[in-house]
Amino acid sequence: MFFNLHTHKSGSDPEVVELVNQYPQELASPSSGKDPRVDATIPFYSIGIHPWHIVENRVSEDLGIIKSKLGEQNCLAIGECGLDKRIEIPFDLQVGVFEKQLALAERYQKPVVIHCVAAFSEVMEIKKRLKISVPMIIHGFSKNEQTAKQLLDHGFYLSFGKYLLRNPELESVFKSVPDDRFFLETDTIEESIRDVYNLAAKYRSTDLQTLQNTIKQNFSSVFNRTNLII
């Protein structure tokens, strides 16, 4: 089986377990007056306020929706959420919203899928300052070995996908990550998670079955869901 750490669309491949990204307004409860659009065919999802989509006067409402979903069996993580210095949303506001979601992650013991652009130092500082104990996964990792090592030293996991397929220079970075600290994903690309796995196996000089077993172990460890067979 294949595990896709982060995607925005649910597929129908019976051999793929997906963590489908959802935004709070997509899962608004009927009592909110909004149309709940959660797809009943999505077995597992994460939910979070993406820094691109922060609406200041709706933050409390969105956090309430997230909180209402965290007890559901098929809600496996908070995210994607995080920090992005290349957008116009005020950075202080981003930090506040991110920290509130991390507090929920700690309270409900959920892993966190993180979007981070040009703010890795801040994300590491926040994790340390708030003493976050739940697993934190940087999705769509595309940076150099130095940044990867800093994140790994701070206890983060790294997820690879689009940039692994697009940028051959990322091979050495990917190979430097220990077996127990990485995931694979598709995010929004058209290629399948099988394509990502095949390239990842090639880069790590291993066979597909061994790679699947490695990520299965990481999934069980991070998401504490040994009852899910991937």
Backbone hydrogen bonds, N-H to C=O, Kabsch-Sander energy under -0.5 kcal/mol:
donor,donor_aa,acceptor,acceptor_aa,energy
2,F,15,E,-2.9
4,N,2,F,-0.5
4,N,17,V,-3.0
5,L,3,F,-0.7
5,L,184,L,-2.8
7,T,19,L,-1.5
8,H,187,D,-1.4
16,V,13,D,-1.9
17,V,2,F,-3.4
18,E,16,V,-0.5
19,L,4,N,-2.2
20,V,18,E,-0.8
20,V,44,F,-2.2
21,N,7,T,-3.4
21,N,19,L,-0.5
22,Q,46,S,-1.8
22,Q,79,G,-0.5
26,E,23,Y,-1.6
27,L,23,Y,-0.8
27,L,24,P,-1.3
28,A,25,Q,-0.7
32,S,29,S,-1.9
33,G,30,P,-1.8
34,K,29,S,-0.7
37,R,26,E,-1.9
40,A,38,V,-0.6
42,I,39,D,-2.3
45,Y,74,N,-2.7
46,S,20,V,-1.7
47,I,77,A,-1.7
48,G,22,Q,-1.5
50,H,48,G,-0.8
53,H,50,H,-1.6
54,I,51,P,-1.0
56,E,54,I,-0.5
58,R,55,V,-2.6
59,V,55,V,-0.6
59,V,56,E,-1.0
62,D,58,R,-2.8
63,L,59,V,-2.9
64,G,60,S,-1.9
65,I,61,E,-2.0
66,I,62,D,-2.4
67,K,63,L,-2.6
68,S,64,G,-2.0
69,K,65,I,-1.1
69,K,66,I,-1.0
70,L,66,I,-1.3
72,E,69,K,-1.9
75,C,72,E,-1.4
76,L,45,Y,-2.1
76,L,74,N,-0.9
77,A,45,Y,-0.9
78,I,111,P,-2.6
79,G,47,I,-1.5
80,E,113,V,-0.5
81,C,113,V,-1.9
82,G,49,I,-0.5
83,L,115,H,-1.4
85,K,117,V,-2.3
87,I,84,D,-0.8
94,Q,90,P,-2.1
95,V,91,F,-2.6
96,G,92,D,-2.2
97,V,93,L,-2.4
98,F,94,Q,-2.7
99,E,95,V,-2.8
100,K,96,G,-1.8
101,Q,97,V,-1.8
102,L,98,F,-2.2
103,A,99,E,-1.9
104,L,100,K,-1.6
105,A,101,Q,-2.3
106,E,102,L,-2.3
107,R,103,A,-2.3
108,Y,104,L,-2.8
109,Q,105,A,-0.8
110,K,105,A,-1.9
112,V,135,P,-2.2
113,V,78,I,-2.9
114,I,112,V,-0.6
114,I,137,I,-3.4
115,H,81,C,-2.5
116,C,114,I,-0.6
117,V,83,L,-2.0
123,V,119,A,-2.2
124,M,120,F,-2.5
125,E,121,S,-2.3
126,I,122,E,-2.5
127,K,123,V,-2.2
128,K,124,M,-2.1
129,R,125,E,-3.0
130,L,126,I,-2.7
131,K,128,K,-0.6
132,I,127,K,-2.1
137,I,112,V,-3.2
138,I,136,M,-0.5
138,I,157,Y,-2.8
139,H,114,I,-2.2
139,H,137,I,-0.8
141,F,159,S,-2.9
148,A,144,N,-2.4
149,K,145,E,-2.8
150,Q,146,Q,-2.2
151,L,147,T,-2.4
152,L,148,A,-2.7
153,D,149,K,-2.8
154,H,150,Q,-1.2
155,G,152,L,-1.7
156,F,151,L,-2.5
157,Y,136,M,-2.5
158,L,181,R,-2.3
159,S,138,I,-2.7
160,F,183,F,-2.3
165,L,161,G,-1.8
166,R,162,K,-1.9
167,N,163,Y,-2.7
170,L,167,N,-2.1
171,E,168,P,-1.7
173,V,169,E,-0.5
174,F,170,L,-2.7
175,K,171,E,-2.5
176,S,172,S,-0.9
176,S,173,V,-0.7
177,V,173,V,-0.5
177,V,174,F,-1.2
181,R,178,P,-1.9
182,F,179,D,-0.6
183,F,158,L,-2.0
185,E,160,F,-2.1
186,T,6,H,-1.2
187,D,6,H,-3.3
189,I,186,T,-2.2
196,V,192,S,-1.4
197,Y,193,I,-2.5
198,N,194,R,-2.6
199,L,195,D,-1.9
200,A,196,V,-2.6
201,A,197,Y,-2.8
202,K,198,N,-1.8
203,Y,199,L,-2.7
204,R,200,A,-2.0
205,S,202,K,-1.2
206,T,201,A,-2.5
211,L,207,D,-2.1
212,Q,208,L,-2.7
213,N,209,Q,-2.3
214,T,210,T,-2.1
215,I,211,L,-2.4
216,K,212,Q,-2.4
217,Q,213,N,-2.1
218,N,214,T,-1.9
219,F,215,I,-2.9
220,S,216,K,-2.5
221,S,217,Q,-2.1
222,V,218,N,-2.9
223,F,219,F,-2.7
224,N,220,S,-0.8
228,L,225,R,-1.7
229,I,227,N,-0.6
230,I,228,L,-0.8
